[in-house]
Amino acid sequence: MNLLIVLSLSLFLCQQSTFAQESLASPLSSLSSRTGLLIRDDITVKLIQISSGDLAHDYVSQIALWDRSQYTPGFDRAAEWVVNKAREFGLEQVEIERYPSDGKIEYFGNRTQKIWNVKKAELWLTSPFEVQITSYAELPMSLARNSSSASVEAEVVDVGAGTTDDDYKQDVKGKIVLTTGGGGVVQQAVYKRGAAGVVTSWSVPEFDYLNRLPGDFPDEVGWGGVPPPDEKRAGCFMFLISSRRAQELKTLLREGKSIRMRAIVDASFSDGSINLVSGVIKGSKYPNEEIVVTAHLDHYKPGANDNASGSASILEMVRTLNQLIDAKQLPRPLRTIRFLWVPEYAGSWAWFSKHLDDPVKRIANLNFDMVGENLKATNAVFAMMYTPDSSPSFLNSVMESILDFMNKYNDERYPPQKDFHIISIAGSRDRLQGRMLPYATGTDHEVFNNANIPGTGPLAWPDYFYHSSEDTPDKVDPTQLHRVIFSGLAAVATLAYADEQHAQHVARLALLYGKKRISVSESEAAASLLSSSKEVFNENDALAINLVKHVYTRGRDAVRSAATFSRTAETQEGIERIAAMLNDDEKVALKGIEELASLRARELGVGRKPMTLTEAERRASRMIPVREKGKELYNISYAARKSAGDTTLLKQLGAALNQAVTNLRQKGVSSLRLMGMPDAAAHYANGKRSILEIRDAFAADYGSMDVEALMLYFQAFERAGVMKMVQK
C-alpha cells in the first residue's frame, strides 16, 4: 500500500477516535431523583455492573502471599506485581518512584529507616523437650520488625506484662523473657536489665480494647516491632507467639519445669529506598488537574484487609475505568486520575518531598485502607470520613451522597431494584448500613489533608483481626470489596468529569448535605445547654454559640469550594449565592440558641455571663501563625523535638495536650480521632486566622483548650522554623 495512503488513513482513524471520545456525553447531570447522585443513572449502573469484587478478591489473595512490611524486600516484590497488573489494565506512565532511605534522611521531619532483610529466624523450645515454636519462613510477623541477628540458647523467665520493676523480681540477665507486653518491654528487659531477648504474646493495641481484649482470639499472633540498632544502641530480637502457645509455656513453668529456648535470627540492615507505584489515566481537558487515589501496599503477611484490600480495590478501579473508556461507554476523564500504591505514611511523605510544588492543581485525595472486611465476621462497620473542619470541602457531600445511595439500595437481601444492588458472585448478600464519621487520622489521607488537599475515603472498622496473623483473605468479602470499588468509581466519576456546567450542581449538593450536618450540630449545642449544671453553664453557653457559628462557616466554605470546577465569574457568583443561602439560617439558629440559653439560665437561677476577652485572649487575637512555604507537612512531634532544649515549654505543652485528650476521652471520642488531635490546631493556621480564632475553631471541632497553652503550641512551631508569628 502506498505510504501516503497509509499515513492519511492513520490520521483519519486517529481523528475519528478523538472525535468519538469528544462526542461522548458527560457521565454527569443534575441531581438524580432516583439515586441522589450527580452521575447519570445509566452510568451508575455501568459502574456497578462492570466492576468486580470477585476479581478484586483474587488480587487480595495474590498480594497477601508476600510479607510487605515497610523497608523490606518483600514490599518490592509486591510493588513489581502491581506495576505489571496496572500496565495490563491500561494505566499510563506506570513507574516505581524511589526515594533514598538510610536511617538518617528525613522527609518533613520523619526519619527513614534502613532496609531490613531477614534470611532466617527460628524460635525453638529445647527443654523440657524440643519443639519448633515459630519461624519467619512460616509466619513472618512472628519476628518483630527490626530484630537483629542472634544465636542464643537460654533459660526462659516469665515477667508478666514486663513494664514495671515489680515484674522483674527474678534476675533476667542473659535469659529470654516471656511476656504479655509489647515492644516497650525491650527497653525494660534487654536494655535496662540485660535480657538476651523477648518472646511475647502481645497482640492487641490498647486503643483497640473497646473492640477486643488480649486472649479473645487465642491463636492470633500480633504484629510488633523493636528499635533498630544505631550508634547508641545495640540490636535485639523479639518473637511474637499466640496466647494459646504462651499459656502452654506458662503451664510448664507453673509445674516447676525449667524451660529453655533457642533463638536464631539472621538479619541485616542496609541503605536502600522507599519505593512506591505511580500511574495515571491522563485527563483530556485539564491534564494538570489531578484526583489522587491512594492505598498503602505495605504490611505484614498476610495483611489481607490491612491493606491488600485497599490496594486491590484501586487496581480494580483502574481496570473498570479503562474498560469503560475503551468501550466508549465513558469519555476520557477531563482531569488526570493518579493512582499511588505507597508504604503507609512513609511513602506519602517521600512522594510529597518531590511533588509538593508540582505545577498541578490537586482537587482531592481518595484513600482506601482496610476496606474489604466481611463486616459480620470481623465485627466491622462500613463508614466514610468527613474531611477535617480546617479544610471544608464539597468532597464531603459527594461521599455522603454515594453512601446514602449505597445504603438505600443495599439494605435488603433481595431488593426490587436489582441493577443498583451491589453484590458479587462469590460474595455475601449482607445488608449495608454505612455511616459518616468525623475526621480521623491513622492513614495516608492525613498527609494529603495536611498538604491542603481535601482527602477522605471508605473504611471498615473496627476489626477483630487488625494487625494480626488472622487478617487472612477468607475474612475479605467480595461483596464488600465490590461496594467499596463502586464508591471509589462514583467519587472519581464526579470529580474527574465535573466541568463549568456542573459546578453549581456540586455547590447545591454541598449545601444540601451541609444543612443536614449542621442540624446535628445544632442539636448538640442545644443538648449541651439543656444538660448544663450551674457550674458549667456559662462555659457551655459560650461553646454552644461558638459551635453554631463554626458549623455555618464550615458549611458556607464547603459550598464555596465547588468553585474549583468553575471557569467563569458568572458561575462563581452563582456559587456564592448558594453559599449565602445559609446566612439567614444561621441568624435563626443563633437566635434560637440565645433563647434556649436564656431559658436554661432562668431555670438554673444564674445570669448569663457577657463574653469579654481576657488579656491573654486579646494578645492571642493579635497573633497570626503563618506556615513557612514548604513546611506544610511538619507536625507537632517535629516541633517538640526541635524545642527539646526548652523543658519548661515542653512540660507545659505536654500537660495541656494530655488534658485535652483526657477531656475528649471522657466524651467518648474515638482513639482514631484522638490520634490526629495534637496536630489539628496547626492546620487551622492558614495565614489568616489569629490564635484566638484557631482556639474557637478547635473548641468547636474537638474541645476546649486554654488559649495560653495554644500560644505555647505555636511558639514550638515557630522555634522549629515551621511557622512565623505575624502581629495584627
VENHU-V105103 format. One record per residue. N is the residue number from 1. RES is the residue in one small letter. PSI is psi in whole degrees, -180 to 180 (* if undefined). NEAR is the number of other C-alpha atoms within 10 Angstrom. Layout:
N | RES | PSI | NEAR
N | RES | PSI | NEAR
//
This chain:
1 | m | 142 | 5
2 | n | 134 | 6
3 | l | -39 | 8
4 | l | -39 | 9
5 | i | -42 | 10
6 | v | -47 | 11
7 | l | -41 | 11
8 | s | -43 | 11
9 | l | -43 | 12
10 | s | -44 | 12
11 | l | -41 | 12
12 | f | -47 | 12
13 | l | -40 | 12
14 | c | -44 | 12
15 | q | -39 | 12
16 | q | -41 | 12
17 | s | -45 | 13
18 | t | -43 | 13
19 | f | -40 | 11
20 | a | -42 | 12
21 | q | -46 | 19
22 | e | -29 | 14
23 | s | -12 | 10
24 | l | 136 | 13
25 | a | 151 | 11
26 | s | 142 | 19
27 | p | -4 | 20
28 | l | 158 | 23
29 | s | -169 | 17
30 | s | 177 | 17
31 | l | 126 | 16
32 | s | 133 | 13
33 | s | -23 | 9
34 | r | -41 | 9
35 | t | -22 | 19
36 | g | 11 | 16
37 | l | 164 | 27
38 | l | 7 | 26
39 | i | 141 | 23
40 | r | 145 | 17
41 | d | -39 | 19
42 | d | -32 | 11
43 | i | -38 | 18
44 | t | -45 | 21
45 | v | -45 | 17
46 | k | -42 | 17
47 | l | -34 | 23
48 | i | -50 | 22
49 | q | -23 | 18
50 | i | -31 | 13
51 | s | 160 | 27
52 | s | 121 | 26
53 | g | -28 | 28
54 | d | -45 | 20
55 | l | -42 | 17
56 | a | -36 | 28
57 | h | -36 | 29
58 | d | -41 | 14
59 | y | -40 | 22
60 | v | -48 | 28
61 | s | -36 | 20
62 | q | -48 | 17
63 | i | -35 | 29
64 | a | -9 | 25
65 | l | -18 | 18
66 | w | 142 | 21
67 | d | 113 | 25
68 | r | 27 | 27
69 | s | 145 | 22
70 | q | 147 | 25
71 | y | 36 | 28
72 | t | 156 | 22
73 | p | -27 | 18
74 | g | -35 | 19
75 | f | -42 | 24
76 | d | -36 | 24
77 | r | -41 | 14
78 | a | -40 | 20
79 | a | -41 | 24
80 | e | -38 | 15
81 | w | -43 | 13
82 | v | -41 | 23
83 | v | -48 | 20
84 | n | -42 | 13
85 | k | -41 | 17
86 | a | -42 | 25
87 | r | -41 | 16
88 | e | -36 | 11
89 | f | 8 | 18
90 | g | 10 | 18
91 | l | 142 | 24
92 | e | 158 | 14
93 | q | 39 | 14
94 | v | 130 | 20
95 | e | 162 | 18
96 | i | 115 | 20
97 | e | 135 | 15
98 | r | 133 | 15
99 | y | 129 | 19
100 | p | 141 | 18
101 | s | 113 | 22
102 | d | 11 | 19
103 | g | -5 | 17
104 | k | -41 | 13
105 | i | 140 | 15
106 | e | 146 | 17
107 | y | 110 | 22
108 | f | 42 | 17
109 | g | 3 | 17
110 | n | 113 | 18
111 | r | 138 | 13
112 | t | 176 | 21
113 | q | 164 | 24
114 | k | 159 | 24
115 | i | 131 | 21
116 | w | 117 | 22
117 | n | 118 | 18
118 | v | 120 | 22
119 | k | -36 | 12
120 | k | 143 | 14
121 | a | 125 | 26
122 | e | 145 | 20
123 | l | 123 | 24
124 | w | 142 | 18
125 | l | 121 | 20
126 | t | -17 | 17
127 | s | 135 | 16
128 | p | -4 | 12
129 | f | 169 | 9
130 | e | 120 | 12
131 | v | 134 | 12
132 | q | 121 | 12
133 | i | -46 | 16
134 | t | 167 | 20
135 | s | 154 | 20
136 | y | -37 | 19
137 | a | -39 | 15
138 | e | -36 | 11
139 | l | 89 | 17
140 | p | -35 | 24
141 | m | -6 | 28
142 | s | -12 | 30
143 | l | 121 | 29
144 | a | 140 | 24
145 | r | 140 | 25
146 | n | 12 | 27
147 | s | 143 | 27
148 | s | 166 | 26
149 | s | 143 | 19
150 | a | 153 | 18
151 | s | 96 | 12
152 | v | 135 | 17
153 | e | 123 | 19
154 | a | 165 | 20
155 | e | 150 | 18
156 | v | 133 | 26
157 | v | 130 | 23
158 | d | 119 | 21
159 | v | 16 | 23
160 | g | -130 | 16
161 | a | -29 | 18
162 | g | 23 | 23
163 | t | -15 | 19
164 | t | 166 | 11
165 | d | -34 | 9
166 | d | -22 | 11
167 | d | -9 | 15
168 | y | 48 | 19
169 | k | -26 | 8
170 | q | 148 | 10
171 | d | 130 | 12
172 | v | 3 | 21
173 | k | 127 | 15
174 | g | 5 | 17
175 | k | 166 | 22
176 | i | 125 | 29
177 | v | 140 | 27
178 | l | 127 | 24
179 | t | 165 | 23
180 | t | 0 | 21
181 | g | 169 | 20
182 | g | -155 | 25
183 | g | -23 | 18
184 | g | -21 | 13
185 | v | -29 | 25
186 | v | -43 | 27
187 | q | -45 | 16
188 | q | -46 | 18
189 | a | -47 | 26
190 | v | -57 | 23
191 | y | -31 | 16
192 | k | -34 | 11
193 | r | 2 | 15
194 | g | 22 | 17
195 | a | 153 | 23
196 | a | -29 | 26
197 | g | -178 | 28
198 | v | 138 | 26
199 | v | 123 | 29
200 | t | 150 | 29
201 | s | 14 | 28
202 | w | 137 | 24
203 | s | -18 | 28
204 | v | 118 | 25
205 | p | 146 | 16
206 | e | -35 | 11
207 | f | -12 | 12
208 | d | 9 | 17
209 | y | -19 | 10
210 | l | -16 | 10
211 | n | -41 | 13
212 | r | 159 | 18
213 | l | 156 | 14
214 | p | 131 | 17
215 | g | -13 | 15
216 | d | -36 | 11
217 | f | 89 | 16
218 | p | -17 | 16
219 | d | 2 | 16
220 | e | 140 | 26
221 | v | 130 | 27
222 | g | 178 | 27
223 | w | 113 | 27
224 | g | 180 | 23
225 | g | 161 | 19
226 | v | 162 | 21
227 | p | 136 | 19
228 | p | 154 | 19
229 | p | 148 | 15
230 | d | -171 | 9
231 | e | -18 | 5
232 | k | -14 | 6
233 | r | 130 | 10
234 | a | 163 | 12
235 | g | 168 | 18
236 | c | 177 | 23
237 | f | 154 | 26
238 | m | 130 | 28
239 | f | 147 | 30
240 | l | 134 | 30
241 | i | 169 | 28
242 | s | 161 | 21
243 | s | -38 | 23
244 | r | -45 | 16
245 | r | -40 | 15
246 | a | -39 | 20
247 | q | -35 | 13
248 | e | -44 | 10
249 | l | -41 | 17
250 | k | -35 | 17
251 | t | -42 | 12
252 | l | -41 | 13
253 | l | -41 | 15
254 | r | -30 | 9
255 | e | 1 | 8
256 | g | 9 | 9
257 | k | 144 | 13
258 | s | 130 | 13
259 | i | 135 | 19
260 | r | 147 | 19
261 | m | 155 | 23
262 | r | 124 | 21
263 | a | 125 | 25
264 | i | 121 | 19
265 | v | 126 | 24
266 | d | 97 | 15
267 | a | 151 | 16
268 | s | 160 | 15
269 | f | 137 | 20
270 | s | 159 | 14
271 | d | 149 | 14
272 | g | -140 | 20
273 | s | 153 | 19
274 | i | 122 | 26
275 | n | 138 | 25
276 | l | 153 | 28
277 | v | 132 | 22
278 | s | 142 | 23
279 | g | 165 | 21
280 | v | 157 | 22
281 | i | 111 | 23
282 | k | 137 | 21
283 | g | 145 | 20
284 | s | -27 | 16
285 | k | -40 | 15
286 | y | 67 | 17
287 | p | -20 | 16
288 | n | 16 | 16
289 | e | 137 | 21
290 | e | 143 | 25
291 | i | 125 | 24
292 | v | 120 | 21
293 | v | 124 | 25
294 | t | 154 | 26
295 | a | 141 | 30
296 | h | 129 | 27
297 | l | -18 | 31
298 | d | 170 | 30
299 | h | 169 | 24
300 | y | 164 | 28
301 | k | 132 | 27
302 | p | -33 | 28
303 | g | 49 | 32
304 | a | -54 | 35
305 | n | -36 | 30
306 | d | 89 | 30
307 | n | 43 | 28
308 | a | -31 | 36
309 | s | -43 | 35
310 | g | -41 | 30
311 | s | -41 | 30
312 | a | -38 | 32
313 | s | -45 | 32
314 | i | -25 | 26
315 | l | -41 | 24
316 | e | -30 | 28
317 | m | -42 | 26
318 | v | -49 | 26
319 | r | -46 | 22
320 | t | -49 | 23
321 | l | -46 | 26
322 | n | -32 | 20
323 | q | -44 | 17
324 | l | -37 | 18
325 | i | -45 | 15
326 | d | -33 | 14
327 | a | 2 | 10
328 | k | 32 | 14
329 | q | -14 | 18
330 | l | 142 | 20
331 | p | 167 | 23
332 | r | 147 | 25
333 | p | 150 | 26
334 | l | -37 | 22
335 | r | 157 | 26
336 | t | 137 | 23
337 | i | 115 | 24
338 | r | 132 | 24
339 | f | 132 | 27
340 | l | 128 | 25
341 | w | 114 | 27
342 | v | 160 | 29
343 | p | 133 | 26
344 | e | 134 | 22
345 | y | -60 | 17
346 | a | -42 | 23
347 | g | -39 | 26
348 | s | -43 | 23
349 | w | -45 | 24
350 | a | -44 | 26
351 | w | -43 | 21
352 | f | -24 | 18
353 | s | -25 | 16
354 | k | -31 | 11
355 | h | 2 | 11
356 | l | -37 | 16
357 | d | 20 | 11
358 | d | 146 | 10
359 | p | 57 | 9
360 | v | 139 | 13
361 | k | 112 | 16
362 | r | 116 | 20
363 | i | -42 | 19
364 | a | 161 | 25
365 | n | 131 | 26
366 | l | 117 | 24
367 | n | 136 | 27
368 | f | 109 | 31
369 | d | 125 | 26
370 | m | 69 | 27
371 | v | -10 | 33
372 | g | 6 | 36
373 | e | 137 | 32
374 | n | 110 | 26
375 | l | -35 | 23
376 | k | -46 | 12
377 | a | -31 | 14
378 | t | -1 | 18
379 | n | 40 | 16
380 | a | 162 | 18
381 | v | 134 | 19
382 | f | 134 | 24
383 | a | 161 | 19
384 | m | 148 | 22
385 | m | 140 | 20
386 | y | 157 | 23
387 | t | 164 | 24
388 | p | 150 | 24
389 | d | -22 | 24
390 | s | -10 | 22
391 | s | 67 | 20
392 | p | 141 | 22
393 | s | 149 | 28
394 | f | -22 | 28
395 | l | -34 | 28
396 | n | -43 | 25
397 | s | -36 | 24
398 | v | -48 | 23
399 | m | -39 | 25
400 | e | -35 | 22
401 | s | -37 | 23
402 | i | -43 | 22
403 | l | -43 | 24
404 | d | -42 | 18
405 | f | -47 | 17
406 | m | -41 | 22
407 | n | -43 | 17
408 | k | -43 | 16
409 | y | 5 | 21
410 | n | 25 | 23
411 | d | 10 | 16
412 | e | 149 | 14
413 | r | -35 | 14
414 | y | 74 | 12
415 | p | 154 | 13
416 | p | -26 | 10
417 | q | 83 | 9
418 | k | -35 | 12
419 | d | -15 | 14
420 | f | 2 | 21
421 | h | 123 | 23
422 | i | 99 | 24
423 | i | 164 | 26
424 | s | 163 | 21
425 | i | -46 | 11
426 | a | 13 | 12
427 | g | -179 | 18
428 | s | 172 | 15
429 | r | 29 | 19
430 | d | 146 | 17
431 | r | 155 | 15
432 | l | 131 | 21
433 | q | 80 | 15
434 | g | 168 | 19
435 | r | 160 | 15
436 | m | 140 | 16
437 | l | 151 | 13
438 | p | 158 | 14
439 | y | 133 | 19
440 | a | 159 | 21
441 | t | -160 | 19
442 | g | 1 | 16
443 | t | -177 | 18
444 | d | -20 | 26
445 | h | -23 | 28
446 | e | -43 | 25
447 | v | -40 | 23
448 | f | -42 | 23
449 | n | -39 | 22
450 | n | -24 | 21
451 | a | 15 | 18
452 | n | 28 | 18
453 | i | 112 | 21
454 | p | 128 | 26
455 | g | 143 | 30
456 | t | -172 | 29
457 | g | 171 | 25
458 | p | 160 | 27
459 | l | 138 | 23
460 | a | 116 | 24
461 | w | 146 | 18
462 | p | -168 | 19
463 | d | 120 | 24
464 | y | -27 | 21
465 | f | 18 | 25
466 | y | 131 | 23
467 | h | 47 | 25
468 | s | 170 | 24
469 | s | -14 | 24
470 | e | 12 | 20
471 | d | 76 | 25
472 | t | 161 | 20
473 | p | -26 | 24
474 | d | -15 | 15
475 | k | -2 | 19
476 | v | 130 | 26
477 | d | 119 | 29
478 | p | -33 | 28
479 | t | -44 | 26
480 | q | -42 | 28
481 | l | -44 | 32
482 | h | -43 | 28
483 | r | -40 | 28
484 | v | -44 | 29
485 | i | -44 | 30
486 | f | -44 | 29
487 | s | -39 | 25
488 | g | -43 | 24
489 | l | -42 | 22
490 | a | -40 | 22
491 | a | -46 | 22
492 | v | -42 | 24
493 | a | -41 | 24
494 | t | -46 | 23
495 | l | -37 | 24
496 | a | -20 | 22
497 | y | -7 | 23
498 | a | 133 | 26
499 | d | -171 | 21
500 | e | -45 | 15
501 | q | -12 | 15
502 | h | -9 | 19
503 | a | -43 | 22
504 | q | -27 | 25
505 | h | -43 | 19
506 | v | -41 | 29
507 | a | -41 | 27
508 | r | -37 | 20
509 | l | -41 | 27
510 | a | -38 | 30
511 | l | -46 | 25
512 | l | -51 | 15
513 | y | -25 | 20
514 | g | -42 | 25
515 | k | -37 | 18
516 | k | -43 | 12
517 | r | -38 | 15
518 | i | -40 | 19
519 | s | -34 | 15
520 | v | -44 | 11
521 | s | -36 | 19
522 | e | -40 | 22
523 | s | -39 | 13
524 | e | -42 | 15
525 | a | -44 | 21
526 | a | -42 | 20
527 | a | -37 | 13
528 | s | -34 | 18
529 | l | -45 | 25
530 | l | -25 | 17
531 | s | 4 | 11
532 | s | 142 | 18
533 | s | 173 | 14
534 | k | -41 | 14
535 | e | -33 | 10
536 | v | 7 | 12
537 | f | -50 | 23
538 | n | -37 | 21
539 | e | -47 | 14
540 | n | -32 | 21
541 | d | -50 | 25
542 | a | -40 | 17
543 | l | -36 | 20
544 | a | -45 | 26
545 | i | -42 | 20
546 | n | -41 | 17
547 | l | -45 | 22
548 | v | -45 | 25
549 | k | -42 | 19
550 | h | -47 | 20
551 | v | -29 | 25
552 | y | -37 | 24
553 | t | -44 | 17
554 | r | -43 | 20
555 | g | -44 | 25
556 | r | -43 | 25
557 | d | -34 | 21
558 | a | -42 | 26
559 | v | -46 | 31
560 | r | -29 | 27
561 | s | -18 | 22
562 | a | -13 | 25
563 | a | -12 | 23
564 | t | -22 | 15
565 | f | -6 | 22
566 | s | 154 | 21
567 | r | -6 | 13
568 | t | 155 | 10
569 | a | -34 | 10
570 | e | -45 | 10
571 | t | -40 | 18
572 | q | -38 | 20
573 | e | -39 | 15
574 | g | -40 | 17
575 | i | -39 | 24
576 | e | -37 | 20
577 | r | -38 | 14
578 | i | -43 | 18
579 | a | -38 | 23
580 | a | -15 | 15
581 | m | -16 | 12
582 | l | -11 | 18
583 | n | -51 | 13
584 | d | -37 | 10
585 | d | -40 | 13
586 | e | -43 | 17
587 | k | -43 | 13
588 | v | -43 | 11
589 | a | -43 | 18
590 | l | -38 | 18
591 | k | -41 | 13
592 | g | -41 | 14
593 | i | -40 | 20
594 | e | -45 | 16
595 | e | -41 | 12
596 | l | -40 | 16
597 | a | -41 | 25
598 | s | -42 | 17
599 | l | -46 | 14
600 | r | -36 | 22
601 | a | -41 | 22
602 | r | -40 | 12
603 | e | -37 | 11
604 | l | -14 | 14
605 | g | 36 | 10
606 | v | 158 | 14
607 | g | 145 | 13
608 | r | 127 | 15
609 | k | 127 | 12
610 | p | 146 | 8
611 | m | 99 | 9
612 | t | 148 | 8
613 | l | 140 | 12
614 | t | 171 | 10
615 | e | -41 | 9
616 | a | -40 | 13
617 | e | -36 | 19
618 | r | -41 | 13
619 | r | -44 | 18
620 | a | -30 | 23
621 | s | -18 | 20
622 | r | -3 | 15
623 | m | 123 | 22
624 | i | 112 | 24
625 | p | 133 | 26
626 | v | 126 | 21
627 | r | 137 | 22
628 | e | 139 | 13
629 | k | 135 | 9
630 | g | -4 | 14
631 | k | 20 | 14
632 | e | -26 | 19
633 | l | 8 | 25
634 | y | 136 | 25
635 | n | -178 | 20
636 | i | -30 | 20
637 | s | -42 | 15
638 | y | -45 | 18
639 | a | -41 | 22
640 | a | -39 | 21
641 | r | -40 | 14
642 | k | -19 | 16
643 | s | 19 | 18
644 | a | -28 | 13
645 | g | -20 | 10
646 | d | 84 | 12
647 | t | -33 | 11
648 | t | -47 | 10
649 | l | -47 | 18
650 | l | -39 | 18
651 | k | -46 | 10
652 | q | -42 | 15
653 | l | -44 | 20
654 | g | -42 | 16
655 | a | -40 | 13
656 | a | -44 | 19
657 | l | -41 | 18
658 | n | -39 | 13
659 | q | -40 | 14
660 | a | -41 | 19
661 | v | -44 | 20
662 | t | -45 | 13
663 | n | -40 | 16
664 | l | -38 | 19
665 | r | -40 | 13
666 | q | -23 | 8
667 | k | 1 | 10
668 | g | 21 | 8
669 | v | 139 | 15
670 | s | 154 | 15
671 | s | -37 | 19
672 | l | -38 | 15
673 | r | -37 | 16
674 | l | -30 | 21
675 | m | -36 | 15
676 | g | -8 | 16
677 | m | -43 | 21
678 | p | -26 | 17
679 | d | -8 | 16
680 | a | -45 | 21
681 | a | -36 | 23
682 | a | -30 | 26
683 | h | -1 | 20
684 | y | -11 | 22
685 | a | 92 | 20
686 | n | 13 | 16
687 | g | -2 | 15
688 | k | -36 | 15
689 | r | 138 | 18
690 | s | 167 | 24
691 | i | -35 | 28
692 | l | -44 | 23
693 | e | -37 | 18
694 | i | -40 | 26
695 | r | -44 | 26
696 | d | -41 | 21
697 | a | -42 | 24
698 | f | -39 | 22
699 | a | -40 | 18
700 | a | -35 | 22
701 | d | -47 | 20
702 | y | -60 | 19
703 | g | 175 | 17
704 | s | 142 | 18
705 | m | 132 | 18
706 | d | 134 | 14
707 | v | -33 | 20
708 | e | -37 | 18
709 | a | -37 | 18
710 | l | -34 | 21
711 | m | -37 | 20
712 | l | -40 | 16
713 | y | -50 | 25
714 | f | -24 | 25
715 | q | -38 | 19
716 | a | -41 | 26
717 | f | -38 | 26
718 | e | -43 | 19
719 | r | -30 | 14
720 | a | -4 | 18
721 | g | 16 | 15
722 | v | -33 | 23
723 | m | 163 | 25
724 | k | 154 | 19
725 | m | 124 | 18
726 | v | 132 | 13
727 | q | 136 | 12
728 | k | * | 11
//
